[in-house]
Amino acid sequence: MSTLDRQVGASADDIRVHWTGSAWGADYTVVQVYVGYYSDAWCKFGSGMRFTNITIPKGSTITAAYFTIRCDSARSGTECNTKIHGEDANNPGQFSDYSDYSGRARTTAVVNWDDIPAWTLDTDYNSPEIKTIIQEIIDRAGWSSGNALVIFWDDHDDRSTHGSGCSRRGYAYDGSATYAPKLHIEYTEPPSGGARSHGYIMG
């Protein structure tokens, strides 16, 4: 088994998006990745995170995967409910604005991260298992080792309680290059000259 660890490495490699009550706003220079509810004018928060140089060969089997967020603002509201997707793309670029963010195709695979417990300042929190999302990306026909991938983490469906503290906030790259979001993947490579297909190795 092999492992891969990557971290958001540039300002435009993460972005924060929210609903103002009348329009969507987005900014990739903010200091936080952010999900959940703050107020009726600041809600449906979500974030995108781009990880580069994913050196996983096509045909590999993803055995485990998760991302890690370092809390930059403690929140304890108990009904923070979110979803995780990947971007359904071979090698996605950096973020620019809301149209760019919203226009990106999402993976069919989705993982709910609901009832997120209270977060403590400067503590790391791991997402649930997201290997199905990573597998879908790696299985794309145009995937090549060394490409970038994007993970979306959001409450754009407005499923979090409209109450104090029902958000979760972590450092974005512009908040701390040291504590920016991280991605951990464990995988098994296909045999040399082979490719994984529906659980069989095709030579």
C-alpha positions in Angstrom: 0.0 0.0 0.0 1.2 3.5 -0.8 0.2 6.8 0.9 0.0 10.4 -0.4 -0.3 13.6 1.6 -0.9 17.0 0.0 -1.8 20.5 1.2 -3.4 23.5 -0.4 -0.5 25.4 -1.6 -1.6 28.7 -3.1 -4.2 31.5 -2.5 -6.3 30.5 -5.5 -6.3 26.9 -4.5 -9.1 27.4 -2.0 -12.2 29.5 -2.1 -15.1 30.4 0.2 -18.7 30.8 -1.0 -21.9 32.0 0.7 -25.5 33.2 0.1 -26.3 36.8 1.1 -30.1 36.4 1.0 -30.2 37.7 -2.5 -27.0 36.6 -4.3 -24.0 34.3 -4.1 -20.7 35.7 -3.0 -17.2 34.1 -3.4 -13.7 35.0 -2.5 -10.4 33.0 -2.8 -8.4 35.5 -0.7 -10.3 35.0 2.5 -8.6 33.5 5.5 -11.1 30.7 6.2 -12.6 27.7 4.6 -16.2 27.8 6.0 -19.3 25.7 6.0 -22.8 26.0 7.6 -24.9 28.9 8.8 -23.9 32.3 10.4 -27.0 34.5 9.7 -29.7 34.9 7.2 -27.5 37.2 5.2 -24.4 34.9 5.6 -25.5 31.3 5.1 -25.2 28.2 2.9 -21.5 28.5 3.3 -19.2 26.2 1.4 -15.6 25.9 0.2 -13.5 24.4 -2.6 -10.0 23.0 -2.0 -7.5 22.2 -4.8 -4.7 19.8 -4.2 -1.9 19.5 -6.8 0.6 16.8 -7.9 -1.6 13.8 -7.0 0.9 11.2 -8.1 -1.5 8.2 -8.1 -1.3 6.0 -11.2 -4.4 5.4 -13.2 -5.9 1.9 -12.3 -5.0 2.3 -8.6 -7.4 1.2 -5.9 -8.1 3.9 -3.2 -8.3 2.2 0.2 -8.7 5.2 2.4 -8.9 9.0 2.0 -9.9 12.0 4.1 -9.1 15.7 4.3 -8.0 17.6 7.5 -9.1 21.1 8.6 -7.4 23.0 11.3 -10.0 25.0 13.3 -9.4 28.8 13.3 -12.6 29.8 15.2 -14.3 27.6 17.8 -18.0 26.9 17.2 -20.3 24.6 19.1 -23.7 24.7 17.4 -24.7 21.0 17.1 -26.7 21.0 13.8 -24.0 21.7 11.2 -24.7 19.5 8.3 -22.6 19.4 5.2 -21.8 17.5 2.0 -18.5 16.5 0.3 -18.1 16.1 -3.4 -15.1 16.0 -5.7 -14.7 17.9 -9.0 -15.5 15.6 -12.0 -12.5 16.7 -14.0 -9.1 15.3 -15.0 -6.9 18.2 -13.9 -8.9 21.2 -12.6 -7.4 24.7 -12.4 -7.3 27.3 -9.7 -10.5 29.1 -8.5 -11.4 32.6 -9.7 -15.0 33.7 -8.9 -18.4 32.3 -8.1 -19.3 31.5 -11.7 -16.1 29.5 -12.0 -16.8 27.7 -8.7 -20.5 26.9 -9.5 -19.8 25.8 -13.0 -17.5 23.0 -12.1 -19.0 19.5 -12.5 -19.4 17.5 -9.2 -18.7 13.8 -8.8 -21.6 11.4 -8.6 -20.0 10.1 -5.3 -21.0 12.3 -2.3 -20.4 11.9 1.4 -22.5 13.5 4.1 -20.6 15.1 7.0 -23.5 15.8 9.4 -23.9 16.7 13.1 -20.3 17.8 13.2 -19.3 18.0 16.9 -18.1 21.3 18.5 -14.7 22.4 17.3 -11.9 23.8 19.4 -9.5 26.5 18.2 -6.2 25.2 16.6 -7.3 21.6 16.6 -7.2 19.3 13.6 -10.4 17.6 12.4 -10.6 14.8 9.8 -13.4 14.5 7.4 -15.3 11.2 7.1 -14.1 8.6 4.6 -14.0 10.0 1.1 -12.3 7.1 -0.8 -15.4 6.7 -3.2 -14.9 10.3 -4.3 -11.2 10.0 -4.9 -11.8 6.7 -6.7 -14.3 8.2 -9.1 -11.7 10.9 -10.0 -8.8 8.5 -10.5 -11.1 6.3 -12.6 -11.7 9.0 -15.2 -10.6 8.1 -18.7 -8.4 11.2 -18.8 -6.7 10.9 -15.4 -2.9 11.0 -15.3 -0.6 10.7 -12.3 0.5 14.1 -11.2 -2.8 15.9 -12.0 -4.6 18.1 -9.5 -8.0 17.3 -7.9 -10.6 19.4 -6.1 -12.7 18.6 -3.1 -15.9 20.6 -2.4 -17.2 20.8 1.2 -20.4 22.8 1.6 -23.9 23.4 3.0 -25.3 24.9 -0.1 -28.5 22.9 0.5 -29.0 24.9 3.7 -29.3 21.9 6.0 -27.6 23.4 9.0 -29.8 24.8 11.8 -30.3 28.6 11.6 -28.8 29.3 14.9 -25.6 30.6 16.7 -22.5 28.5 16.1 -23.9 26.3 13.4 -20.9 26.6 11.2 -17.4 25.2 11.1 -14.4 27.3 10.1 -10.8 26.3 9.3 -7.7 28.0 8.1 -7.5 28.7 4.4 -4.2 29.2 2.7 -4.4 33.0 3.2 -5.1 32.4 6.9 -2.1 30.2 7.4 0.0 28.4 4.8 1.1 26.1 7.5 -2.4 25.1 8.6 -4.2 25.2 5.2 -6.4 22.1 4.4 -4.6 18.8 3.9 -5.5 15.7 2.0 -4.5 12.1 2.9 -4.9 9.2 0.5 -4.0 5.5 0.8 -4.0 3.4 -2.3 -2.8 0.2 -4.0 -1.1 0.5 -7.4 -2.0 -1.9 -10.2 0.6 -4.5 -11.2 3.1 -3.2 -13.7 1.6 -3.2 -17.2 -1.9 -3.8 -15.8 -5.0 -1.8 -15.1 -7.8 -2.3 -12.6 -11.2 -2.9 -14.1 -14.2 -4.0 -12.1 -12.0 -5.7 -9.5 -9.9 -7.6 -12.0 -6.5 -7.0 -13.3 -6.4 -6.8 -17.1 -3.0 -7.4 -18.6 
